[in-house]
Amino acid sequence: MIQILAKMNSFKNNSFQSPKSIFLFGLFFAFVITLKEVINLSFNNFQIFYFGSIDFWGDINPYSSWNHLNLRGSFLDVFIYLPLFSILFTPFTLLPIHIGAFCWNFFTYYLFFSAIFNLPNQFKNKRFIFFIACLLLFATMLSMQFNPIVVALFLFSYTLLEKRQSFLAILLISISGFTKVYGIFQLSMLMFYPKFWKNSLYTICIAILLFFLPIIRFNFTELISYYQSWIDAISKHSRMQDFYSIYRVVYSITPEINSYASKISFVVLFLIIILGILNAKRFKQSFALRAQYLGILMSYGILFGLSSELHTYVIAMVGYAVWYIYNKKTKLDTILLWINFFLLAVFPIDIFCPLIISKFILGKLHLGVIVFFITWLVMVYKTFKGRVYLASPYDKMNNNISIG
């Protein structure tokens, strides 16, 4: 009996200590989630990606001529990803659709996991990042969305920048920007790394290449028209009252926000970049501050997004976790962390919270968005104006951390 108890205690202590055990834990849920969706024929998002890619190669404009039915016979939601997405998704259309759905979820999970556990060695608590976001990860996988890959592209790009592999980092950032836009904001981090002008040239060249890559299917005139139809589709899709950005709260006060949301988002991003420029010297010297800036960007993309859904908060939550690790924590930070976890990760899951309650708290009172907006303001203030920054071991070793 003593030996059995000792083994149970040892298992408890060693569970989820290694990346392998954590990976298998997530893979199990990825399989169960995907199996449920495939059996129920409810994997609509995968079908949207699938038909969007087929349309691209089949001389059909998915932005203006979308009339696909799902496997249950109902109309599918609109396709709003950029042409590059259709090209990159093509391998999954070569498989039977049910097998393709499994491969897609396994692929997105693998990239998400790998991006976190391949962060620079200065990150000593990668498990925290994974587990604080895993409920959101499983929720977005239940819908078979692209969001885990967006997270992966953010983190892989950041890691490559820290390793001074700028070309590959810029390539991944650009791929993110030319598929679902969010990642393009990360280009502002280039000012914190060496060879800024060389990297800017890389950015221009890669952007031109990716922009014109769909020309393998269209001539120049058709390509421009294709992009214009995408812009039109995005414009029709951006209704602030339907999504979970900070504009949802503003819309409840004045619907006019629909006309100004994109301009406000641009101004806020501009201000963040200006703050980055003003603090560039300190950020160049501090690994911790660069990590915090990444977290601010990832959270900004969702909080001020024009089509943010609850599932997309997996991107924001990972960014918040990255920031939190290198924040000099107070009781307020801890309280905000757990309130955000419950509002954004637990409440949207109906097995934890009845749908009528979550709709009232998140949809009517907007508490999830409001609390995260307050949290984001705290993140920005403490990163750019805080007096003391928590140094990473790397910063301490090199005596490069700035103490205000």
C-alpha positions in Angstrom: 0.0 0.0 0.0 2.8 2.4 0.9 4.5 1.6 -2.4 1.3 2.3 -4.3 0.8 5.6 -2.5 4.4 6.6 -3.2 3.9 5.8 -6.9 0.7 7.8 -7.0 2.4 10.8 -5.4 5.3 10.5 -7.7 2.9 10.5 -10.7 1.1 13.5 -9.3 4.4 15.4 -8.9 5.7 14.4 -12.3 2.5 14.9 -14.3 2.8 17.6 -16.9 6.4 18.4 -15.9 7.9 17.4 -19.2 7.0 18.9 -22.6 6.2 15.4 -23.9 3.6 14.7 -21.2 2.0 18.1 -21.9 2.0 17.5 -25.6 0.3 14.1 -25.2 -2.3 15.7 -22.9 -3.2 18.3 -25.5 -3.1 15.8 -28.4 -5.6 13.6 -26.6 -8.1 16.5 -26.4 -7.3 17.5 -30.0 -8.3 14.0 -31.1 -11.5 13.8 -29.0 -12.6 17.3 -30.0 -12.0 16.6 -33.7 -13.7 13.2 -33.5 -16.8 14.8 -32.0 -16.9 17.5 -34.8 -16.4 15.0 -37.6 -19.0 12.6 -36.3 -21.6 15.4 -35.9 -20.6 16.9 -39.3 -20.3 20.3 -37.5 -16.7 21.3 -38.6 -18.0 24.3 -40.6 -14.9 26.4 -40.4 -12.8 23.7 -42.0 -15.3 23.4 -44.8 -15.2 27.2 -45.3 -11.4 27.0 -45.6 -11.8 23.9 -47.9 -14.2 25.5 -50.3 -12.4 28.8 -50.2 -9.2 27.1 -51.4 -11.0 25.1 -54.0 -12.7 28.2 -55.4 -9.4 29.9 -55.6 -8.1 27.2 -58.0 -11.4 26.8 -59.7 -11.8 30.3 -61.1 -14.5 31.3 -58.6 -14.3 34.4 -56.4 -15.2 33.2 -52.9 -15.7 36.8 -51.7 -18.3 37.7 -54.2 -19.7 34.3 -55.4 -20.0 32.3 -52.2 -22.9 29.9 -52.1 -21.6 26.7 -50.5 -23.6 24.4 -48.3 -22.1 22.4 -45.4 -22.3 18.7 -45.0 -25.6 19.1 -43.2 -27.1 21.1 -46.1 -27.0 24.6 -44.5 -25.3 27.6 -46.0 -21.8 28.2 -44.8 -20.6 31.5 -43.3 -18.6 33.8 -45.5 -14.9 33.3 -46.5 -12.8 36.4 -45.5 -9.2 35.1 -45.6 -6.7 36.6 -48.0 -5.7 34.8 -51.2 -2.4 33.5 -49.7 -4.4 31.5 -47.2 -6.1 29.6 -50.0 -2.7 28.7 -51.5 -1.2 27.5 -48.2 -4.4 25.6 -47.3 -4.3 23.6 -50.6 -2.6 20.4 -49.2 -5.6 19.9 -46.9 -8.0 19.9 -49.9 -6.2 17.0 -51.4 -7.4 14.7 -48.6 -10.9 13.3 -48.0 -12.6 16.1 -46.1 -13.0 14.1 -42.9 -9.4 13.1 -42.8 -8.4 16.6 -43.7 -10.2 17.9 -40.7 -8.2 15.7 -38.4 -4.9 16.6 -40.1 -5.8 20.3 -39.8 -6.5 20.2 -36.1 -3.4 18.1 -35.4 -1.3 20.5 -37.5 -2.6 23.6 -35.7 -2.1 22.0 -32.3 1.4 20.9 -33.1 2.4 24.4 -34.3 0.8 26.0 -31.2 2.6 23.7 -28.8 5.9 23.9 -30.6 5.8 27.7 -30.7 5.4 27.9 -26.9 8.0 25.3 -26.0 10.5 26.6 -28.4 10.4 30.2 -27.0 13.9 31.4 -26.0 15.5 29.7 -23.0 15.0 32.9 -21.0 11.4 31.8 -20.6 11.4 29.6 -17.5 7.7 29.0 -17.3 6.5 27.9 -20.7 4.0 25.6 -19.1 2.2 28.6 -17.6 1.6 30.0 -21.1 0.3 26.7 -22.4 -2.1 25.9 -19.5 -3.5 29.5 -19.0 -4.5 29.4 -22.7 -5.3 25.7 -23.2 -9.1 26.0 -22.6 -9.2 28.7 -25.3 -7.0 26.6 -27.5 -9.4 23.6 -27.2 -12.4 25.9 -27.9 -10.9 27.3 -31.0 -9.9 23.8 -32.1 -13.6 22.8 -31.6 -14.4 25.3 -34.3 -11.3 24.3 -36.3 -10.2 27.8 -36.6 -6.9 29.4 -37.8 -6.2 31.1 -34.5 -3.7 28.6 -33.0 -1.5 29.1 -36.1 -1.7 32.9 -35.7 -0.4 32.4 -32.2 2.4 30.2 -33.5 3.4 32.7 -36.1 3.7 35.4 -33.5 5.8 33.3 -31.2 8.0 31.7 -33.8 8.7 35.1 -35.4 9.6 36.5 -32.0 11.9 33.6 -31.2 13.6 34.0 -34.6 14.1 37.7 -34.0 15.7 37.0 -30.6 18.0 34.5 -32.4 18.9 37.2 -35.0 17.4 35.2 -37.8 15.6 38.2 -39.1 14.8 37.0 -42.7 12.8 34.0 -41.5 11.1 36.0 -38.8 10.0 38.6 -41.3 8.8 35.9 -43.7 6.6 34.4 -40.9 5.3 37.8 -39.9 4.4 38.6 -43.5 2.7 35.2 -44.0 0.6 36.0 -40.9 -0.3 39.4 -42.2 -1.2 38.1 -45.7 -3.5 35.4 -44.3 -5.4 36.9 -41.3 -3.8 40.4 -40.9 -3.2 40.2 -37.1 0.5 39.4 -37.3 1.5 42.3 -39.5 1.6 44.5 -36.4 4.6 42.6 -35.2 6.8 44.3 -37.9 7.0 47.2 -35.4 9.3 45.1 -33.3 12.0 45.3 -35.9 13.1 48.7 -34.4 14.3 46.8 -31.3 16.8 44.6 -33.3 20.0 45.2 -35.2 20.1 46.0 -38.9 16.8 47.8 -39.0 17.1 49.1 -42.6 18.3 45.8 -43.9 15.3 44.2 -42.3 13.0 46.8 -43.7 14.3 46.0 -47.2 13.6 42.3 -46.5 10.1 43.3 -45.4 9.4 45.2 -48.6 10.7 42.4 -50.8 8.8 39.6 -49.0 5.6 41.7 -48.9 5.8 42.2 -52.7 6.4 38.5 -53.3 3.5 37.4 -51.1 1.2 40.0 -52.5 1.8 38.9 -56.0 2.0 35.2 -55.3 -1.6 34.6 -56.3 -0.6 35.7 -59.8 0.2 32.0 -60.3 -3.6 31.8 -60.8 -4.6 35.2 -62.1 -3.3 37.9 -64.4 -2.4 41.3 -62.8 -5.8 42.9 -63.5 -7.7 39.9 -62.1 -5.5 39.9 -59.0 -6.2 43.5 -58.2 -9.9 42.9 -58.6 -9.6 39.8 -56.4 -8.1 41.9 -53.6 -10.7 44.6 -54.0 -13.5 42.0 -53.6 -11.8 40.8 -50.4 -11.8 44.4 -49.0 -15.4 44.7 -49.9 -16.2 41.4 -48.1 -14.3 42.5 -45.0 -16.1 45.8 -44.9 -19.5 44.1 -45.0 -18.4 41.6 -42.3 -17.1 44.2 -39.8 -20.2 44.9 -37.6 -19.0 45.9 -34.1 -22.2 44.7 -32.4 -21.5 41.1 -33.6 -17.9 40.8 -32.3 -16.0 40.9 -29.1 -13.6 43.8 -29.4 -13.7 47.0 -27.3 -16.0 48.5 -29.9 -18.8 46.1 -28.9 -19.0 48.2 -25.7 -18.9 51.5 -27.5 -21.6 50.2 -30.0 -24.0 49.7 -27.1 -23.7 53.5 -26.5 -23.4 54.7 -30.1 -23.8 52.6 -33.2 -21.8 55.3 -35.1 -18.6 53.5 -34.0 -19.0 51.2 -37.0 -17.8 54.1 -39.1 -14.8 55.0 -37.0 -13.5 51.7 -35.6 -10.8 51.1 -38.2 -9.5 54.7 -37.8 -9.4 54.4 -34.0 -7.5 51.1 -34.2 -5.0 52.6 -36.5 -4.5 55.6 -34.2 -4.0 53.3 -31.2 -1.5 51.2 -33.0 0.3 54.4 -34.1 0.5 55.5 -30.5 2.0 52.1 -29.4 4.6 52.4 -32.1 5.5 55.9 -31.1 5.9 54.8 -27.5 8.1 52.0 -28.8 10.2 54.5 -30.7 10.6 56.7 -27.7 11.7 53.8 -25.6 13.7 52.0 -28.3 17.0 52.3 -26.5 15.7 50.6 -23.4 13.9 47.9 -25.3 17.0 47.1 -27.4 18.8 46.4 -24.1 16.1 44.4 -22.4 14.8 41.0 -23.3 12.0 41.4 -20.7 10.7 44.6 -22.3 10.7 43.1 -25.8 8.6 40.2 -24.5 6.2 42.6 -22.8 5.9 44.6 -26.1 5.1 41.3 -27.9 2.3 40.6 -25.4 0.9 44.1 -25.9 0.8 43.7 -29.6 -0.9 40.2 -29.5 -3.5 41.5 -27.1 -4.1 44.7 -29.1 -4.8 42.8 -32.3 -7.8 41.2 -30.7 -9.0 43.9 -28.4 -9.1 46.5 -31.2 -9.9 44.0 -34.0 -12.7 44.6 -36.4 -13.9 41.0 -36.3 -12.8 39.5 -33.0 -14.7 36.5 -31.7 -14.4 34.9 -28.3 -12.3 32.2 -29.8 -9.7 34.7 -31.1 -8.9 35.5 -27.5 -6.5 32.6 -27.5 -4.2 35.0 -29.3 -4.7 37.7 -26.7 -4.4 35.3 -23.7 -1.1 33.9 -24.9 0.2 37.5 -25.4 -1.0 38.4 -22.0 0.7 35.3 -20.5 4.0 36.3 -22.2 3.7 39.8 -20.8 2.7 38.5 -17.3 5.8 36.3 -17.0 8.1 39.4 -17.3 5.9 41.8 -15.3 6.8 42.8 -11.8 3.6 41.4 -10.3 1.3 43.1 -7.8 -1.9 41.8 -6.2 -3.8 43.7 -8.8 -2.0 41.8 -11.6 -2.8 38.5 -10.0 -6.5 39.4 -9.6 -6.7 40.6 -13.2 -5.1 37.4 -14.4 -7.7 35.1 -12.8 -10.6 37.3 -13.6 -9.6 37.3 -17.3 -9.1 33.6 -17.2 -12.6 32.9 -15.9 -14.3 35.5 -18.1 -12.5 34.7 -21.4 -11.6 31.0 -21.0 -14.1 29.4 -18.6 -17.3 31.4 -19.1 -17.6 30.8 -22.9 -17.6 27.0 -22.3 -21.2 25.8 -21.7 -20.2 22.8 -19.7 -18.7 25.1 -17.1 -21.1 28.0 -17.4 -24.7 27.9 -18.6 -25.2 29.6 -21.9 -27.8 32.0 -20.6 -25.4 33.3 -18.0 -22.4 33.6 -20.3 -24.4 35.4 -22.9 -25.6 37.9 -20.2 -22.2 38.5 -18.7 -20.2 38.5 -21.9 -22.8 39.6 -24.5 -24.9 42.0 -22.6 -22.7 43.4 -19.8 -19.5 43.0 -22.0 -17.5 42.2 -18.8 -15.0 40.1 -20.7 -14.0 42.8 -23.1 -14.2 45.6 -20.4 -11.9 43.7 -17.9 -9.4 42.8 -20.6 -9.4 46.4 -21.9 -8.5 47.6 -18.3 -5.9 44.8 -18.2 -4.4 46.0 -21.5 -4.1 49.5 -20.2 -2.3 48.3 -17.2 0.0 46.3 -19.5 0.8 49.4 -21.6 1.3 51.6 -18.5 3.6 49.2 -16.7 5.7 48.4 -19.8 6.3 52.0 -20.9 5.9 54.0 -17.7 6.6 51.6 -14.9 9.5 52.4 -12.7 10.9 48.9 -12.2 11.1 46.1 -14.7 11.6 42.4 -13.9 14.7 41.4 -15.6 15.2 38.0 -17.3 18.3 36.0 -16.4 19.7 37.0 -19.7 19.3 40.7 -18.9 20.8 40.3 -15.4 23.7 38.4 -16.7 24.6 41.1 -19.3 23.7 44.0 -17.0 21.5 45.5 -19.7 18.2 45.8 -18.0 16.9 49.4 -17.5 15.7 50.4 -14.0 13.7 53.6 -14.2 
